[in-house]
Amino acid sequence: MAITKDYFDDLIDKIIISPATYTFNLSDLPDAFEYTPSPKTGEQKLSIRHHEKFSYMFSELDAKRRSCLYWFELDDNPCCTSLIEKLNIVRPLLKEQENIRIVPVMNKNSNSNILYVGIRRRGWTEKWKLSNISGRIIQHLGYYRVGTTQGLQLAHWAADSDFQIKLNVVEFDKDFPNEYLEALEKIMAHKLKPLCGKH
């Protein structure tokens, strides 16, 4: 079978209609530092994974141990654009604060309700009893103790925004080759046109 653009378009169309979806309001994100482990001890008294508004999402994400493609989506383009405008204003401030937070780069996309597209390779961290996709979403929400690990860091700049946001996650078969993930992410980003991140 010849691999054509139509083949990839069909594949992406199938992925877009089949994700597991988790919806939350950005205003429900708890205080970022209260739920972030100490960089000195690694101790985590409060965990976003066990917060009443997010525990269901993380229990499902922890069950996803195979490679995943994910994207953050808002209801419409004006909401997404408003959020990106806010991110672009606070971006330099996040780099200058004592607890530096690195966010995805700006891009030239517009007219989209997709905030960000990403991939996560399969895996499980036994020490923290956490899947690789859970770990990545913790970074995006802003509760990973190392702020220099790039992510959306939502709790650090968007928690006062009253927007519903969807996290869509597609888990691939266990035999899905890791080397295809980055190509699929680029194709997905080309199709969905996320408003931040380099693809």
C-alpha contacts under 8 A as a table, 3 or more apart, distances in Angstrom:
res1	aa1	res2	aa2	distance
3	I	7	Y	6.06
3	I	8	F	7.78
4	T	7	Y	5.14
4	T	8	F	6.78
5	K	8	F	5.29
5	K	9	D	6.14
6	D	9	D	4.90
6	D	10	D	6.02
7	Y	10	D	5.22
7	Y	11	L	6.23
8	F	11	L	4.89
8	F	12	I	6.10
8	F	187	I	7.69
9	D	12	I	5.21
9	D	13	D	6.10
10	D	13	D	5.04
10	D	14	K	6.25
11	L	14	K	5.19
11	L	15	I	6.31
12	I	15	I	4.96
12	I	16	I	6.07
12	I	187	I	7.71
12	I	188	M	6.38
12	I	191	K	7.92
13	D	16	I	5.18
13	D	17	I	6.57
14	K	17	I	5.53
14	K	18	S	6.43
15	I	18	S	5.31
15	I	19	P	6.68
15	I	170	V	6.95
16	I	19	P	6.53
18	S	170	V	7.08
19	P	168	N	5.48
19	P	169	V	5.12
19	P	170	V	4.78
19	P	171	E	7.99
20	A	168	N	5.65
20	A	169	V	5.19
20	A	170	V	6.35
21	T	166	K	6.38
21	T	167	L	5.65
21	T	168	N	4.51
21	T	169	V	6.44
22	Y	57	M	6.35
22	Y	166	K	5.54
22	Y	167	L	5.13
22	Y	168	N	6.52
23	T	164	Q	6.74
23	T	165	I	5.67
23	T	166	K	4.40
23	T	167	L	6.35
24	F	28	D	7.22
24	F	53	K	7.86
24	F	164	Q	5.63
24	F	165	I	5.65
24	F	166	K	6.61
25	N	28	D	5.43
25	N	29	L	7.54
25	N	162	D	6.44
25	N	163	F	5.50
25	N	164	Q	4.29
25	N	165	I	6.04
26	L	29	L	5.64
26	L	154	L	7.73
26	L	155	A	7.87
26	L	158	A	6.43
26	L	159	A	5.12
26	L	160	D	7.11
26	L	161	S	5.90
26	L	162	D	6.04
26	L	163	F	5.69
26	L	164	Q	6.36
26	L	165	I	6.88
27	S	158	A	7.62
27	S	159	A	4.70
27	S	160	D	5.33
27	S	161	S	5.65
27	S	162	D	5.35
27	S	163	F	7.24
28	D	53	K	7.31
28	D	159	A	7.01
29	L	32	A	7.76
29	L	141	L	7.98
29	L	155	A	5.91
29	L	159	A	5.62
30	P	34	E	7.74
30	P	35	Y	7.29
30	P	155	A	7.19
30	P	159	A	7.66
31	D	34	E	5.43
31	D	35	Y	6.55
31	D	155	A	6.99
32	A	35	Y	5.59
32	A	36	T	6.28
32	A	142	G	6.45
32	A	143	Y	5.98
32	A	155	A	5.38
32	A	156	H	6.23
33	F	36	T	4.95
33	F	37	P	7.87
33	F	143	Y	7.35
34	E	46	L	6.95
35	Y	44	Q	7.46
35	Y	45	K	7.69
35	Y	46	L	5.07
35	Y	47	S	5.28
35	Y	48	I	5.93
35	Y	143	Y	6.23
36	T	44	Q	6.74
36	T	46	L	7.38
36	T	47	S	7.01
36	T	143	Y	4.84
36	T	144	Y	6.01
36	T	145	R	5.56
37	P	41	T	7.86
37	P	42	G	5.42
37	P	43	E	5.36
37	P	44	Q	4.31
37	P	45	K	7.29
37	P	46	L	7.78
37	P	47	S	7.91
37	P	143	Y	7.87
37	P	144	Y	7.34
37	P	145	R	5.62
38	S	41	T	5.50
38	S	42	G	4.97
38	S	43	E	5.66
38	S	44	Q	6.74
38	S	145	R	6.71
39	P	42	G	5.50
39	P	145	R	5.90
39	P	146	V	7.36
44	Q	47	S	6.33
46	L	50	H	7.63
46	L	51	H	7.97
47	S	50	H	5.47
47	S	51	H	6.56
48	I	51	H	5.05
48	I	54	F	6.66
48	I	55	S	7.44
48	I	138	I	7.57
48	I	143	Y	7.04
49	R	54	F	6.16
49	R	55	S	5.14
49	R	58	F	5.54
49	R	59	S	7.71
50	H	54	F	6.69
50	H	55	S	4.68
50	H	58	F	7.92
51	H	54	F	5.34
51	H	55	S	5.48
52	E	55	S	5.67
52	E	56	Y	7.96
53	K	56	Y	7.50
54	F	57	M	5.38
54	F	58	F	6.36
55	S	58	F	5.19
55	S	59	S	6.02
56	Y	59	S	5.19
56	Y	60	E	6.40
57	M	60	E	5.35
57	M	61	L	6.18
58	F	61	L	4.79
58	F	62	D	5.90
58	F	134	S	6.32
59	S	62	D	5.24
59	S	63	A	6.65
60	E	63	A	5.23
60	E	64	K	6.91
61	L	64	K	5.21
61	L	131	S	6.97
61	L	133	I	6.43
61	L	134	S	5.42
62	D	65	R	6.93
62	D	129	K	8.00
62	D	130	L	5.64
62	D	131	S	4.74
62	D	132	N	7.94
62	D	133	I	7.35
62	D	134	S	5.83
63	A	131	S	7.10
64	K	67	S	7.99
64	K	68	C	7.98
64	K	131	S	6.61
64	K	133	I	7.11
64	K	171	E	6.72
65	R	122	R	5.42
65	R	123	G	5.32
65	R	124	W	6.19
65	R	131	S	5.62
65	R	132	N	6.87
65	R	133	I	7.49
66	R	121	R	6.98
66	R	122	R	4.12
66	R	123	G	6.43
66	R	171	E	6.21
66	R	172	F	6.31
66	R	173	D	6.93
66	R	174	K	5.71
67	S	119	I	7.58
67	S	120	R	5.75
67	S	121	R	4.38
67	S	122	R	4.00
67	S	123	G	7.58
67	S	133	I	8.00
67	S	171	E	5.91
67	S	172	F	5.70
67	S	173	D	7.77
67	S	174	K	7.48
67	S	176	F	7.54
67	S	178	N	7.49
68	C	119	I	5.69
68	C	120	R	5.26
68	C	121	R	6.44
68	C	122	R	7.14
68	C	133	I	7.00
68	C	169	V	6.56
68	C	170	V	5.45
68	C	171	E	4.43
68	C	172	F	6.00
69	L	117	V	7.66
69	L	118	G	5.90
69	L	119	I	4.36
69	L	120	R	6.43
69	L	169	V	5.91
69	L	170	V	5.32
69	L	171	E	6.70
69	L	181	L	7.81
69	L	185	E	7.08
70	Y	117	V	5.88
70	Y	118	G	5.37
70	Y	119	I	6.07
70	Y	167	L	7.02
70	Y	168	N	5.37
70	Y	169	V	4.36
70	Y	170	V	6.22
71	W	114	I	7.15
71	W	115	L	7.37
71	W	116	Y	5.48
71	W	117	V	4.28
71	W	118	G	6.17
71	W	167	L	5.91
71	W	168	N	5.32
71	W	169	V	6.80
72	F	114	I	5.98
72	F	115	L	5.37
72	F	116	Y	5.35
72	F	117	V	6.69
72	F	165	I	6.81
72	F	166	K	5.60
72	F	167	L	4.69
72	F	168	N	6.35
73	E	80	C	7.85
73	E	113	N	5.83
73	E	114	I	4.45
73	E	115	L	5.68
73	E	116	Y	7.52
73	E	165	I	5.75
73	E	166	K	5.03
73	E	167	L	6.48
73	E	168	N	7.59
74	L	77	N	7.47
74	L	79	C	6.56
74	L	80	C	5.82
74	L	113	N	5.31
74	L	114	I	6.32
74	L	115	L	7.21
74	L	163	F	7.60
74	L	164	Q	6.48
74	L	165	I	4.87
74	L	166	K	6.26
75	D	79	C	6.89
75	D	80	C	7.77
75	D	113	N	6.51
75	D	164	Q	7.16
75	D	165	I	7.25
76	D	79	C	5.65
76	D	80	C	6.44
76	D	112	S	7.43
76	D	113	N	4.93
77	N	80	C	5.04
77	N	81	T	5.84
77	N	111	N	5.79
77	N	112	S	5.08
77	N	113	N	4.34
77	N	114	I	7.93
78	P	81	T	5.06
78	P	82	S	5.98
78	P	113	N	7.73
79	C	82	S	5.13
79	C	83	L	6.29
79	C	113	N	7.44
79	C	163	F	7.29
80	C	83	L	5.13
80	C	84	I	6.23
80	C	112	S	7.25
80	C	113	N	5.27
80	C	114	I	6.91
80	C	115	L	6.37
80	C	195	L	7.74
81	T	84	I	5.06
81	T	85	E	6.08
81	T	110	S	7.78
81	T	111	N	7.87
81	T	112	S	7.88
81	T	113	N	7.67
81	T	195	L	7.62
82	S	85	E	5.17
82	S	86	K	6.35
83	L	86	K	5.13
83	L	87	L	6.24
83	L	158	A	7.55
84	I	87	L	4.90
84	I	88	N	6.10
84	I	115	L	7.70
84	I	195	L	6.89
84	I	196	C	7.49
85	E	88	N	5.16
85	E	89	I	6.41
86	K	89	I	5.17
86	K	90	V	6.39
87	L	90	V	5.24
87	L	91	R	5.68
87	L	157	W	7.15
87	L	158	A	7.96
88	N	91	R	5.18
88	N	92	P	7.92
88	N	106	M	7.58
89	I	92	P	7.25
90	V	93	L	5.13
90	V	94	L	6.21
90	V	157	W	7.13
91	R	94	L	5.34
91	R	95	K	6.77
91	R	103	V	7.15
92	P	95	K	5.27
92	P	96	E	6.44
93	L	96	E	5.09
93	L	97	Q	6.20
94	L	97	Q	5.63
94	L	100	I	5.74
94	L	101	R	5.23
94	L	102	I	6.93
95	K	100	I	5.00
95	K	101	R	5.82
95	K	102	I	6.44
96	E	100	I	6.32
97	Q	100	I	5.31
97	Q	101	R	7.95
99	N	147	G	6.74
100	I	147	G	5.57
100	I	148	T	6.52
101	R	147	G	4.35
101	R	148	T	5.66
101	R	149	T	7.74
101	R	150	Q	7.45
101	R	153	Q	6.89
102	I	147	G	6.19
102	I	148	T	5.27
102	I	149	T	6.52
102	I	150	Q	4.84
102	I	151	G	6.54
102	I	152	L	7.88
102	I	153	Q	7.59
103	V	150	Q	5.31
103	V	151	G	5.10
103	V	152	L	5.15
103	V	153	Q	6.48
104	P	150	Q	6.40
104	P	151	G	6.14
104	P	152	L	6.35
104	P	196	C	6.06
104	P	197	G	4.78
104	P	198	K	7.41
105	V	196	C	6.01
105	V	197	G	5.00
105	V	198	K	6.30
106	M	195	L	7.41
106	M	196	C	5.05
106	M	197	G	6.11
106	M	198	K	7.48
107	N	195	L	6.52
107	N	196	C	5.53
107	N	197	G	6.39
107	N	198	K	6.59
108	K	195	L	7.47
109	N	112	S	7.55
109	N	193	K	5.76
109	N	194	P	6.57
109	N	195	L	5.36
109	N	196	C	7.68
110	S	193	K	7.30
110	S	194	P	7.98
110	S	195	L	6.26
112	S	115	L	7.92
112	S	192	L	7.19
112	S	193	K	6.21
112	S	194	P	6.59
112	S	195	L	6.86
113	N	194	P	7.44
113	N	195	L	7.90
114	I	117	V	7.69
114	I	192	L	6.51
114	I	193	K	6.76
114	I	194	P	4.67
114	I	195	L	6.39
115	L	194	P	4.96
115	L	195	L	5.12
115	L	196	C	6.17
116	Y	194	P	4.94
116	Y	195	L	6.52
116	Y	196	C	5.80
116	Y	197	G	6.40
117	V	185	E	7.10
117	V	188	M	7.52
117	V	189	A	6.15
117	V	194	P	6.35
117	V	197	G	7.62
118	G	185	E	6.35
119	I	181	L	6.81
119	I	182	E	7.33
119	I	185	E	6.47
120	R	132	N	6.70
120	R	133	I	5.84
120	R	136	R	7.27
121	R	132	N	6.98
121	R	133	I	7.75
121	R	178	N	6.71
121	R	181	L	7.93
122	R	131	S	7.98
122	R	132	N	6.35
122	R	133	I	7.75
123	G	131	S	5.95
123	G	132	N	5.19
124	W	129	K	7.19
124	W	130	L	5.80
124	W	131	S	4.29
124	W	132	N	5.58
125	T	128	W	5.79
125	T	129	K	5.67
125	T	130	L	5.27
125	T	131	S	6.11
125	T	132	N	7.08
126	E	129	K	4.79
126	E	130	L	6.81
127	K	130	L	7.92
130	L	134	S	6.24
130	L	135	G	6.65
131	S	134	S	5.19
131	S	135	G	6.39
132	N	135	G	5.11
132	N	136	R	6.31
133	I	136	R	5.08
133	I	137	I	6.26
134	S	137	I	5.19
134	S	138	I	6.21
135	G	138	I	5.15
135	G	139	Q	6.54
136	R	139	Q	5.14
136	R	140	H	6.46
137	I	140	H	4.90
137	I	141	L	6.07
138	I	141	L	5.17
138	I	142	G	6.22
138	I	143	Y	5.44
138	I	144	Y	5.88
139	Q	142	G	5.08
139	Q	143	Y	5.86
139	Q	144	Y	5.00
139	Q	149	T	7.32
139	Q	150	Q	7.48
139	Q	151	G	5.47
139	Q	152	L	7.27
139	Q	153	Q	6.40
140	H	143	Y	7.77
140	H	150	Q	7.98
140	H	151	G	4.47
140	H	152	L	4.40
140	H	153	Q	4.89
140	H	154	L	6.33
141	L	151	G	7.77
141	L	152	L	6.54
141	L	153	Q	5.11
141	L	154	L	4.83
141	L	155	A	5.76
142	G	147	G	7.88
142	G	151	G	7.40
142	G	152	L	6.98
142	G	153	Q	3.75
142	G	154	L	5.47
142	G	155	A	5.14
142	G	156	H	6.34
143	Y	153	Q	7.51
143	Y	155	A	7.49
144	Y	147	G	6.72
146	V	149	T	5.95
147	G	150	Q	7.17
153	Q	156	H	5.71
153	Q	157	W	7.29
154	L	157	W	5.69
154	L	158	A	5.12
154	L	159	A	6.63
155	A	158	A	5.80
155	A	159	A	5.14
156	H	159	A	6.94
157	W	160	D	7.52
158	A	161	S	5.37
159	A	162	D	7.85
172	F	176	F	6.18
173	D	176	F	5.38
176	F	180	Y	7.75
177	P	180	Y	5.65
177	P	181	L	7.26
178	N	181	L	5.38
178	N	182	E	7.97
179	E	182	E	6.71
179	E	183	A	7.79
180	Y	183	A	5.42
180	Y	184	L	6.17
181	L	184	L	5.09
181	L	185	E	6.09
182	E	185	E	4.97
182	E	186	K	6.28
183	A	186	K	5.19
183	A	187	I	6.29
184	L	187	I	5.07
184	L	188	M	6.00
185	E	188	M	5.04
185	E	189	A	6.02
185	E	199	H	7.72
186	K	189	A	5.05
186	K	190	H	6.09
186	K	199	H	5.54
187	I	190	H	5.05
187	I	191	K	6.30
188	M	191	K	5.10
188	M	192	L	6.05
189	A	192	L	5.13
189	A	193	K	5.26
189	A	194	P	6.21
189	A	199	H	6.58
190	H	193	K	5.48
190	H	199	H	7.93
194	P	197	G	7.19
